[in-house]
Amino acid sequence: MPTHPLAHDFLTDAIRIGEPDMCGPLAVFPLFGPDPDVDYVGFAQAVTTGMTVKELDSGASVNDLLVLNPTDHNVLLYEGEEVLGAQQNRTFDVSILVAAGSRLRVPVSCVEHGRWDSSRSSEAFSPAPQTAYPELRRLKNQQARVAAAQGREARALQGEVWSAIAHKSARMATHSPTSAMHDIYEGRRARISEFRDAIRLHDGQSGALVCLGGRPTVVDYVSRPGVFAALHGPLVQGYALDALEVGDAIAPADGEIAQEFLDAALGASVSQSDGIGLGRDIRFTDKNVGGAGLVAGDELVQLTAFAESGEDGPVGPTLSARIRRPSRRRAG
């Protein structure tokens, strides 16, 4: 394998795009990947069988949590997943594959600036009904990539995370006594449910490519459809929160532009480094797309990609001129 492989080199077959589900400015194209070999379950699934996330035994830290996985399954923590409780709510900074029977310290960002409740330090966290919204996840992903490129641990910048949430709350006219991201969702839950009901989970679906206002915004992919099924609802709520700021007009869903965006993400040259848990982290930054993922063995277990040119309008001729990658196949 070359020194700098491409993201799609870790796929045994193409990721196919299906027909989109739409609601107002939000279009979500389902993705269907090749059959997986690596066995793992999702975080929300593992919590029901004994996995716990808690504050550090040595003393709580804003930007670190302890994951205890006594189960017989490897567990995927997906970047942007939110956990509620203990001393303050957090989100995972990066995707991590936690080995069965292991304990692991993981990097997180606080998404509840106004609470630090030491009386709840021994409390286990619970999965939130939503992930972080793509706008915030993109910011955190960029910051983690910059840190990794500089030889530092891949982490978000806490101050900028708090600032982004505060601005989001102000724009959406929501109030939270503890400046919690969760309360922004709570304040818009009725509207969000309209999007959640319209964006279906498809049989065999293992990912989503999201367009807001006709513009590609984010790709979320995991290799196991059962794991994506558990992530689908929380991710859609995040997509919906950003969609509420785009407006109510129905936006066109251009399958060619969506395909080009997926091709750009999978055709990007990636850097590799040891993962915090199992596998290897991959990261990439191209002219139109940037993101990160997780490879175990030679299998792409997880991939997140974000538009890097959001201010320049829809992805267009730059991507169209690329050589078509193996991903360029539409689902029937």
Secondary structure, DSSP 8 states (H G I E B T S, - for coil): --SS-BGGGG-SS--EE---EEETTEEEEEEE-----S--EEHHHHHTTT-EEE--TT--BTTEEEEEE-SSS-EEE-TTEEEE-TTS-EEESS-EEE-TTEEEEEEEEESBTT---GGGTT---EEEEEE--HHHHHHHHHHHHHHHHTTS-----HHHHHHHHHHHHHHTT---TT-BHHHHHHHTHHHHHHHHHHS---TT--EEEEEETTEEEEEEEES-HHHHHHHHHHHHHHHHHHHTTT-SS-----HHHHHHHHHHHHTSB-EEEE-SSBSEEEEEE-SSEEEEEEEETTEEEEEEEEES-GGG-S--HHHHTS---TT--B--
